[in-house]
Amino acid sequence: MNRIYYKSTRGNEKKVQSSEAILQGIAEDGGLFVPCETPKVEIDLNKLSKMNYKEVAYFVMSKFFTDFTEDELKSCINRAYDSKFDTEEIAPLTKVNDEFFLELYHGPTLAFKDMALSILPHLMTTSAKKLNLNKEIVILTATSGDTGKAALEGFTNIDGIKIVVFFPEQGVSQVQKYQMVTHKGNNTYVVAIKGNFDDAQSGVKEIFADNEFKEILEKNQYMFSSANSINIGRLIPQIVYYFYAYINLYKNNEIKEKEDINVVVPTGNFGNILAAYYAKQMGLPINKLLCASNDNKVLHDFIDTGIYDKNREFITTISPSMDILISSNLERLLYSLSRGNSLEINKLMKELKQNGKYKIEEDMKKSFQDFYGNHASEKETKDAIRKVYEESKYLIDTHTAVAYVVNEKYKKQQKDLRKTVIVSTASPYKFTNSVMNSIDDCYSDLDDFTLLEKMSELLNEEIPKNIKDLNKREVIHTVICEKNEMDNCIKKLLEIK
Ligand SMILES: *Cc1c(COP(=O)(O)O)cnc(C)c1O
């Protein structure tokens, strides 16, 4: 089999194996690891149709993690996609009227981050063993709400790893916050930041690039790594469900062999949609990748104009996991679109850092044709939740609703009749307030936790067990930190100097 190596988007020529890239998280020059080539696969649907989720996962991931043995990778997969998920299908594709919702929220924290964060810890410990690492790994994570809990869930009580999660104090839903601050586990730290997600993410990236800090860590037998989608070990597992969705469409006689589909992805950090792009590069018949933004529509503007400009007001919306102005994974796409021109990437990223803005060249813009960008306003998002519920008694969350709206806009504009997979990134139970108030004003005075019960009555089903009684659990994590004090905060938590 073809060996795949990884290198930085910023030009450091050193090639590493996947295990090294996973352990490091981010490249030494501050760039992101990308595969030196995208493995092409043959899509034999008769064969693939017989596979369950884990088998499809092996089929896809073994093409990228070529330094893992079959046993190693299968063991990671088996430990990840087990009864933590509330359905054996893992990522069910649900047809509602003529739409297909790819439900990625059946894992322990009810959001799509579980798809990758249930396997990342196992990939990491396996990598550490393979490379005879003798240091303890400290995972630093910035979260817009969902990554934090999913990472805590994945890394808790894993030997040789500690995890620190930074979340924006005012930027997450009540359920999201409680999920994190009540989390138990003696290797876990949760810290509220006085700032927004971009502050948290930039702070973490700066700490990764701080050589002095790196030395202090080494003296103390620690090393940093990342559980954000800047880690390639999070990105690759996300490719799997695009294959799985396509296979299911075929199995259900919704498409013929080789028939093109579209996918619409509610986007923040650009990780999920980038995985879809990688799936397309591998040979999966995807026509358009619809990039759906909320009112923080930097990506919509970028796809239309070729100008990325984060100099704008940060808007707090009802889809908080997408309240992001700096989409880290876009760097990987730009690298790919520029055919690996790391000089250009360095230039653009420097401009972004200095001026908060950059513009790409015409020929790079041309290669953007795989993508379509649009956004949904708050009102459109709420209207979509109500419409889908009234028409079919199917409840979607606010993030999924953003994708739904953008798909409607696309269909209207482009008259494209292809089947579209709507990527459903969170359970409505995670955003009860916004979801319930979208379908009826009568819920406006009730808090998130009362609304959990109302929602379960409405849908005539049990409250998912992982968030039941959440507000009755003990608050364990109470540290709050200024956004420019994150490094000192880490030193205190780890008791290092
Ligand atoms: C993280 C998240 C997103 C955005 O995904 P990216 O990979 O960051 O683009 C969308 N919806 C939900 C519910 C999320 O948790």
The ligand as a Tripos MOL2 file, in Angstrom:
@<TRIPOS>MOLECULE
LIG
   15    15     1     0     0
SMALL
NO_CHARGES

@<TRIPOS>ATOM
      1 C1        -18.0360   22.4660   15.7420 C.3       1 LIG1
      2 C2        -19.4120   22.5480   15.2500 C.ar      1 LIG1
      3 C3        -19.6960   23.0500   13.9780 C.ar      1 LIG1
      4 C4        -18.6230   23.6080   13.0740 C.3       1 LIG1
      5 O1        -17.7740   22.6040   12.5920 O.3       1 LIG1
      6 P1        -16.3490   23.0140   11.9720 P.3       1 LIG1
      7 O2        -15.6610   21.7290   11.6990 O.co2     1 LIG1
      8 O3        -15.6650   23.8020   13.0320 O.co2     1 LIG1
      9 O4        -16.6110   23.8150   10.7530 O.co2     1 LIG1
     10 C5        -21.0210   23.0600   13.5500 C.ar      1 LIG1
     11 N1        -22.0020   22.5980   14.3350 N.ar      1 LIG1
     12 C6        -21.7590   22.1090   15.5770 C.ar      1 LIG1
     13 C7        -22.9080   21.6510   16.4050 C.3       1 LIG1
     14 C8        -20.4620   22.0570   16.0730 C.ar      1 LIG1
     15 O5        -20.2340   21.5590   17.2840 O.3       1 LIG1
@<TRIPOS>BOND
     1     1     2 1
     2     2     3 ar
     3     2    14 ar
     4     3     4 1
     5     3    10 ar
     6     4     5 1
     7     5     6 1
     8     6     7 2
     9     6     8 1
    10     6     9 1
    11    10    11 ar
    12    11    12 ar
    13    12    13 1
    14    12    14 ar
    15    14    15 1
@<TRIPOS>SUBSTRUCTURE
     1 LIG1         1 GROUP 0 **** ****
